[in-house]
Amino acid sequence: MKVALYYSNSDVRIEERPVPKIGAGELLIRVEASGICGSDVMEWYRRDKVPLVLGHEIGGVVTEVGERVEKYKAGDRVSASHHVPCNECRYCLSGHHTVCETLRRTFFDPGGFCEYLRLPKINVGQGVYLLPDEMSFEEATFIEPIACVLRGQRLAKMKKGKSVLVIGSGIAGLLHIQMAKISGASLVAATDINEYRLKIAKKLGADCVMNSISEDVVAKFKKLNGGRLADLVVICAGAPQAIGQALESVDRGGIVLFFAPTNEGVKIPISINKIFWRTEITLTSSYAGTPGEHTEALELIRTRKFHIQDMITHRLKLSQIQRGFQLVTEAKNSLKVIIEPQVK
C-alpha cells in the first residue's frame, strides 16, 4: 500500500509499505478520507520522531475483522479515535481522560495518511464510531476536531448567555464559533489577520469579526458587549500576540481557554496584579477529546449543527499530500484540507 511519510512540512514522501496484518481483537480500515490538522504541521514537535505517517482525523471502511471482534463487520463505515484512555487511572477517574498515560501511548498503525491502517484492540474496544448512512467520509473527518472543541468549551464552563471572543479563525476557531453559538452564547466575536478567514467566520455565525492588526479588538468588543469584556476568550492562534490580546480581553470572573499550541519555547507574559489580583480570572487548557465526546461530535454533525461543507476548501489525492501540507502551513486561503487515499 501507499503511505505518506512525513519528514518535515516541506518533505512528505509517498512510499510503499505492506498492508498491516491484524491480530485478535483488531480491525483493518481502508482509509477513505483523512484531514490535515494544524497539529500535523508542528515541525518542532516532531523533529526528533520523524519519519512518521501522520493523520488522525479519518473516515473509512472496515475491510478485515480480527478474531473475537463481534461489534463490527467487514463493510462497516466508521471513524475512529487514534488515542483512547484506560478509564482506570487517577486521571481518568478524576475526569481528565485526555492526559491519561494510556491515551498518550495509543495510536493508529501506521497513521491516517495511508491506504489502510490497523486499529489496535484497545482502540477497537472504545474508539470506533459507526457512521450513519447520511454522513460522508469527509464529514467524518470532523468528528475528532469537534470532539476537541466540545471538551475545550466544557472545561471552560461555556453555557448559555456567555459572551465569547475567539482569537484566530482557522478551522479550530471556526469550530469554536459554531460551538459557542450552538451553546447559546449571547455574543460571539472572532479575530484574525486574514480577511478571507474573517469572511468565513462571519458566514459561519460570528456576530462580529475583527482584524486584530488594524482594529482595536478590546475597545470594539466592549462596545458590542455593553461595556464589558468577554466572559470566555478562546485562543485558537499560536502567535504570542494572540496570548497578550486574550489576557487584555477577558472580563472579571472570566475564563481564557488555551486551545492552540504555540511555537517551541513561547512563554506567557503575565502581570500577576493586573491579570489575577481582584479579577478572579481563570486560565485553563484542554487537549484532545474522550470517546464520549467523539460520540457527541458525531451526533452534532449528523444533525447538521455544524456547517461542514463550508469549511472544506481542498480535497487532494494521497499523491498530492505535499501540496496539502503547504496549504495548511501557509494558512492563507485554505481551511480544511482533506486527503483521499483511495482516489487515484
C-alpha positions in Angstrom: 0.0 0.0 0.0 1.0 3.7 -0.3 1.8 5.8 2.7 2.7 9.4 3.1 5.9 9.5 5.2 6.4 12.9 7.0 10.0 14.2 7.4 9.1 17.9 7.5 6.4 20.2 6.3 8.3 20.6 3.0 9.3 16.9 2.8 6.4 14.4 2.7 7.2 11.4 0.6 4.9 8.7 -0.9 6.4 5.3 -0.2 5.3 1.7 -0.4 4.7 -0.5 2.7 3.0 -3.8 3.3 -0.7 -3.6 4.3 -0.7 -4.1 8.1 -1.6 -7.6 9.4 -4.2 -7.6 12.1 -4.5 -9.8 15.2 -7.2 -10.9 17.6 -9.5 -8.0 18.6 -8.2 -5.7 15.8 -9.6 -4.1 12.7 -8.2 -3.2 9.3 -9.6 0.0 8.0 -9.5 1.2 4.4 -9.0 5.0 4.7 -11.3 7.0 2.5 -10.7 10.4 3.9 -8.2 11.9 6.3 -8.0 15.6 7.4 -4.8 17.5 7.8 -4.8 19.0 11.3 -2.9 22.1 12.3 -1.0 20.0 14.8 0.3 17.9 11.9 2.4 20.8 10.7 4.2 21.4 14.1 7.7 20.7 12.9 9.4 21.4 16.2 7.1 18.8 18.0 8.0 16.0 15.5 11.6 16.7 14.5 13.1 14.1 16.8 10.4 11.5 15.9 10.5 11.6 12.1 9.9 9.9 9.7 6.2 9.4 10.6 2.9 8.5 9.0 0.6 11.2 10.4 -3.1 11.7 10.2 -5.7 11.2 12.9 -8.9 12.6 11.5 -10.3 9.7 9.5 -13.3 8.2 7.8 -13.1 4.7 6.3 -14.4 1.2 5.8 -13.7 -1.9 7.8 -12.1 -4.5 5.4 -10.9 -7.2 7.9 -12.1 -8.2 11.3 -9.9 -9.9 13.8 -11.0 -12.9 16.0 -13.3 -12.1 18.9 -14.5 -8.8 17.4 -18.3 -9.0 17.5 -19.4 -5.4 17.3 -18.1 -4.7 13.8 -18.0 -6.4 10.4 -16.4 -6.0 7.0 -18.1 -3.2 5.1 -19.0 -1.1 8.1 -18.4 2.6 7.5 -16.5 4.1 10.5 -14.4 6.7 12.1 -12.1 6.0 15.0 -10.0 7.6 17.8 -6.3 7.4 17.4 -5.9 8.0 21.2 -8.1 6.3 23.8 -7.9 6.4 27.6 -7.7 3.4 30.1 -10.7 4.7 32.2 -9.0 3.3 35.3 -6.1 5.6 36.3 -6.2 8.6 38.6 -6.5 11.0 35.7 -9.4 9.2 34.1 -11.2 8.7 37.4 -10.9 12.5 38.1 -12.4 13.3 34.6 -9.0 14.1 32.9 -9.2 11.2 30.5 -7.1 13.0 27.8 -4.0 13.3 30.0 -4.1 9.5 30.7 -0.8 7.7 30.0 -2.6 5.0 28.0 -4.1 7.7 25.8 -0.6 9.0 25.1 0.6 5.6 24.1 -2.3 4.5 21.8 -2.1 5.1 18.1 -3.1 4.1 14.5 -0.8 1.8 12.7 0.7 3.5 10.8 -1.5 6.6 10.6 -4.3 8.2 8.7 -2.3 9.3 5.6 -2.2 5.9 4.0 -4.4 3.5 2.2 -5.0 1.1 5.1 -4.5 1.2 8.8 -4.5 -1.3 11.6 -6.7 -0.4 14.6 -5.3 -2.0 17.8 -7.6 -3.9 20.2 -7.8 -1.1 22.8 -9.0 1.4 20.1 -11.5 -1.1 18.8 -12.8 -1.6 22.3 -13.8 2.0 22.9 -12.8 4.2 20.0 -14.7 3.1 16.9 -17.8 5.1 15.7 -20.2 3.7 13.2 -21.2 6.3 10.6 -24.8 6.8 9.8 -25.7 6.4 6.1 -26.3 10.1 5.6 -22.8 11.0 6.8 -20.0 11.2 4.2 -16.4 10.1 4.9 -15.2 13.7 4.6 -17.8 14.8 7.2 -16.5 12.0 9.5 -13.0 13.6 9.5 -14.6 16.4 11.6 -15.6 14.1 14.4 -12.2 14.3 16.1 -11.7 18.1 15.9 -15.2 18.8 17.1 -14.7 16.4 20.0 -11.7 18.5 21.0 -13.7 21.7 20.8 -16.5 20.1 22.8 -14.0 19.2 25.5 -12.4 22.6 25.5 -15.6 24.5 25.9 -16.8 22.1 28.6 -13.6 22.7 30.6 -14.0 26.4 30.1 -17.5 26.2 31.5 -19.2 27.5 28.4 -23.0 28.0 28.9 -26.0 29.9 27.5 -25.7 33.7 27.8 -22.0 34.0 27.9 -20.1 36.4 25.7 -17.3 34.8 23.7 -14.2 36.1 21.9 -12.5 33.6 19.6 -8.9 34.7 18.7 -7.9 33.1 15.4 -10.4 32.0 12.7 -8.7 28.9 11.2 -10.5 25.6 11.4 -10.3 25.4 15.2 -11.6 28.9 15.6 -14.4 28.3 13.1 -15.5 25.2 15.1 -15.4 27.2 18.4 -17.5 29.9 16.9 -20.2 27.4 15.8 -20.0 25.5 19.1 -20.4 28.7 21.1 -23.5 29.6 19.0 -24.9 26.1 19.5 -24.4 26.5 23.2 -26.4 29.8 23.3 -23.7 32.4 23.6 -25.1 36.0 23.8 -22.3 37.3 21.6 -19.6 35.6 19.6 -16.9 37.7 18.1 -13.9 36.5 16.2 -10.5 37.8 15.2 -7.8 37.0 12.6 -5.3 38.8 10.4 -6.6 37.1 7.2 -9.6 38.7 5.6 -10.6 35.5 3.8 -10.9 33.7 7.2 -12.8 36.6 8.7 -15.3 36.4 5.9 -15.8 32.7 6.5 -16.1 33.3 10.3 -18.9 35.8 9.7 -20.6 33.4 7.3 -20.5 30.6 9.9 -22.1 32.6 12.7 -19.8 35.1 14.3 -21.8 38.2 15.3 -18.7 40.4 14.7 -15.3 39.8 13.1 -12.2 42.0 13.6 -8.8 42.3 12.0 -6.5 42.0 15.0 -3.9 44.1 13.4 -5.9 47.0 12.0 -8.7 47.2 14.7 -8.8 47.8 18.4 -10.2 44.4 19.4 -10.7 45.2 23.1 -12.5 48.5 22.5 -14.7 47.1 19.8 -15.7 44.1 21.8 -16.5 46.2 24.9 -18.7 48.4 22.7 -20.6 45.4 21.3 -20.9 43.8 24.7 -22.4 46.8 26.7 -19.1 48.0 28.1 -18.0 44.6 29.3 -15.1 42.4 28.2 -15.6 38.7 27.3 -16.8 36.0 29.6 -14.8 33.5 27.6 -11.8 34.0 25.4 -10.7 31.1 23.3 -7.1 31.2 21.9 -7.0 29.4 18.5 -3.9 31.1 17.2 -0.3 30.3 18.2 1.2 33.8 17.9 2.4 35.3 21.2 0.5 38.4 20.3 -2.7 36.4 20.4 -2.0 35.4 24.0 -1.4 39.0 25.1 -4.7 40.1 23.3 -6.6 37.3 25.1 -5.4 38.4 28.5 -6.5 42.0 27.7 -9.9 40.9 26.5 -11.2 38.7 29.4 -13.7 40.2 31.9 -13.5 39.9 35.7 -14.5 36.3 36.6 -14.0 35.2 33.0 -12.0 32.3 31.5 -9.2 32.2 29.0 -9.0 28.8 27.2 -5.6 28.0 25.7 -6.7 25.8 22.8 -4.0 26.2 20.1 -0.3 25.2 20.7 2.4 27.7 20.0 5.9 27.6 18.7 8.5 26.0 20.9 9.6 27.9 23.9 6.8 30.6 23.9 6.1 31.9 27.4 3.1 33.8 28.8 3.8 37.5 29.7 1.7 37.9 32.8 1.3 40.7 35.3 0.1 38.9 38.4 -1.5 42.0 39.9 -3.2 43.1 36.6 -4.4 39.7 35.5 -5.2 37.9 38.7 -5.4 40.2 41.7 -9.0 41.2 42.3 -10.2 39.7 39.0 -10.8 36.0 39.6 -9.8 35.3 36.1 -9.2 31.6 35.2 -6.6 30.4 32.7 -7.3 26.9 31.5 -6.3 24.5 28.7 -7.7 21.4 27.0 -6.3 18.6 25.0 -7.9 16.1 22.6 -11.4 14.6 23.3 -12.8 11.5 25.0 -14.6 8.7 23.2 -17.8 10.1 24.7 -17.1 13.5 23.2 -16.4 11.8 19.9 -19.8 10.3 20.0 -21.4 13.7 20.9 -19.5 15.2 18.0 -20.8 12.6 15.5 -24.3 13.4 16.6 -23.8 17.2 16.1 -22.5 16.5 12.6 -25.4 14.1 11.8 -27.9 16.7 12.9 -26.3 19.4 10.8 -25.4 21.7 13.7 -22.0 22.5 12.0 -21.6 23.9 8.5 -19.1 21.2 7.4 -19.1 21.8 3.7 -18.4 25.5 4.1 -15.1 24.7 5.8 -13.7 22.2 3.3 -11.5 24.1 0.8 -9.4 21.3 -0.7 -9.7 17.6 -1.5 -6.5 16.0 -2.6 -5.1 12.6 -3.6 -2.5 11.0 -1.4 0.0 11.7 -4.1 -0.8 15.5 -3.6 -0.3 15.5 0.1 2.8 17.7 -0.1 0.6 20.5 -1.5 -1.8 19.9 1.3 0.9 20.4 3.9 2.0 23.5 2.2 -1.6 24.9 2.2 -2.0 24.2 5.9 1.4 25.6 6.8 0.9 28.8 4.9 -2.6 29.3 6.4 -3.8 31.7 3.7 -6.8 31.0 1.5 -7.4 27.5 2.7 -9.3 26.0 5.7 -9.8 22.2 5.9 -7.6 20.1 3.6 -8.8 16.5 3.2 -6.7 13.7 1.8 -8.5 10.9 -0.1 -6.1 7.9 -0.2 -8.3 5.8 -2.4 -8.7 8.4 -5.2 -6.2 7.6 -7.9 
